[in-house]
Amino acid sequence: MKALNLYFSATGNTEKIAKQIEKTLREQGFEVDSFKVAKDGDTEPDILAYDLVFAGSGVYTWLPGKPMMELYAKLREKYAREGEMKPASPRRQGRKAVVYCSYGGGHTGGNEAVPAVKYMAQLFDHLGYEVMDEWYFVGEYHGKLQPMSVNGRLGNIEGRPNEADLREVSEKVVGILRV
Ligand SMILES: Cc1cc2nc3c(=O)[nH]c(=O)nc-3n(C[C@H](O)[C@H](O)[C@H](O)COP(=O)(O)O)c2cc1C
């Protein structure tokens, strides 16, 4: 089983989670390729080369970050052109994905992270992967929006994702692998 660890992280929160996913997968004996989506990135991972894919991003205005959205657009076009996105999206035997975000929820809490995660899931569903789970991790605001880490709807989220969050990441990965 070969796993892809695909993520976008503008301020480092999702990267902490992605690194924990990678570490846990390796500990569990998986071969893992990590792919950090870059701004103006010109390379694309070949999703279909992987049995298991983890895909994650920070949430920006309710959606994945712009570079992740741009990568998604490229992959969608590529797989449509290659005939891999078939009508009715037939399942690909044994192919599975997990999508996740890190989010601050400063205005409407978990609700504003839902579109980002649902969006990321659709690429895999369209390609016939079973989306096994959708994970939501809290990530503090950096930069100008830092005050939202204390006065938003989730309360004080400074320092998140913290060690406990990263332990949760590992537990969830191990749980998924049991399936
Ligand atoms: C400019 C900006 C916009 C953001 N917009 C949202 C948002 O719409 N909803 C949300 O829940 N969190 C929002 N956040 C919080 C981030 O999603 C959160 O900090 C996340 O963990 C960042 O992940 P990253 O460091 O991997 O990019 C925003 C943060 C910044 C800096």
The ligand as an SDF file (V2000), in Angstrom:
LIG
                    3D

 31 33  0  0  0  0  0  0  0  0999 V2000
   -6.3620   35.2770    6.2310 C   0  0  0  0  0  0  0  0  0  0  0  0
   -6.9820   34.1690    7.0280 C   0  0  0  0  0  0  0  0  0  0  0  0
   -8.2770   33.7910    6.7420 C   0  0  0  0  0  0  0  0  0  0  0  0
   -8.8820   32.7560    7.4720 C   0  0  0  0  0  0  0  0  0  0  0  0
  -10.1630   32.3910    7.1880 N   0  0  0  0  0  0  0  0  0  0  0  0
  -10.7650   31.4260    7.9290 C   0  0  0  0  0  0  0  0  0  0  0  0
  -12.1160   31.0540    7.6680 C   0  0  0  0  0  0  0  0  0  0  0  0
  -12.8010   31.5650    6.7850 O   0  0  0  0  0  0  0  0  0  0  0  0
  -12.6650   30.1120    8.4580 N   0  0  0  0  0  0  0  0  0  0  0  0
  -11.9580   29.4870    9.4520 C   0  0  0  0  0  0  0  0  0  0  0  0
  -12.5150   28.6340   10.1380 O   0  0  0  0  0  0  0  0  0  0  0  0
  -10.6600   29.8060    9.7090 N   0  0  0  0  0  0  0  0  0  0  0  0
  -10.0580   30.7520    8.9640 C   0  0  0  0  0  0  0  0  0  0  0  0
   -8.7450   31.0760    9.2040 N   0  0  0  0  0  0  0  0  0  0  0  0
   -7.9730   30.3190   10.2200 C   0  0  0  0  0  0  0  0  0  0  0  0
   -7.1350   29.2340    9.5590 C   0  0  0  0  0  0  0  0  0  0  0  0
   -7.9640   28.3590    8.8180 O   0  0  0  0  0  0  0  0  0  0  0  0
   -6.4030   28.4050   10.6100 C   0  0  0  0  0  0  0  0  0  0  0  0
   -5.5110   29.2230   11.3180 O   0  0  0  0  0  0  0  0  0  0  0  0
   -5.6560   27.2620    9.9570 C   0  0  0  0  0  0  0  0  0  0  0  0
   -5.1870   26.3930   10.9540 O   0  0  0  0  0  0  0  0  0  0  0  0
   -4.5130   27.7500    9.1020 C   0  0  0  0  0  0  0  0  0  0  0  0
   -3.8900   26.6320    8.5220 O   0  0  0  0  0  0  0  0  0  0  0  0
   -2.4440   26.7190    7.8480 P   0  0  0  0  0  0  0  0  0  0  0  0
   -1.5280   27.3450    8.8760 O   0  0  0  0  0  0  0  0  0  0  0  0
   -2.0820   25.3150    7.5850 O   0  0  0  0  0  0  0  0  0  0  0  0
   -2.5910   27.5150    6.6100 O   0  0  0  0  0  0  0  0  0  0  0  0
   -8.1360   32.1000    8.4910 C   0  0  0  0  0  0  0  0  0  0  0  0
   -6.8160   32.4890    8.7670 C   0  0  0  0  0  0  0  0  0  0  0  0
   -6.2340   33.5050    8.0490 C   0  0  0  0  0  0  0  0  0  0  0  0
   -4.8120   33.8990    8.3720 C   0  0  0  0  0  0  0  0  0  0  0  0
  1  2  1  0
  2  3  1  0
  2 30  2  0
  3  4  2  0
  4  5  1  0
  4 28  1  0
  5  6  2  0
  6  7  1  0
  6 13  1  0
  7  8  2  0
  7  9  1  0
  9 10  1  0
 10 11  2  0
 10 12  1  0
 12 13  2  0
 13 14  1  0
 14 15  1  0
 14 28  1  0
 15 16  1  0
 16 17  1  0
 16 18  1  0
 18 19  1  0
 18 20  1  0
 20 21  1  0
 20 22  1  0
 22 23  1  0
 23 24  1  0
 24 25  2  0
 24 26  1  0
 24 27  1  0
 28 29  2  0
 29 30  1  0
 30 31  1  0
M  END
$$$$
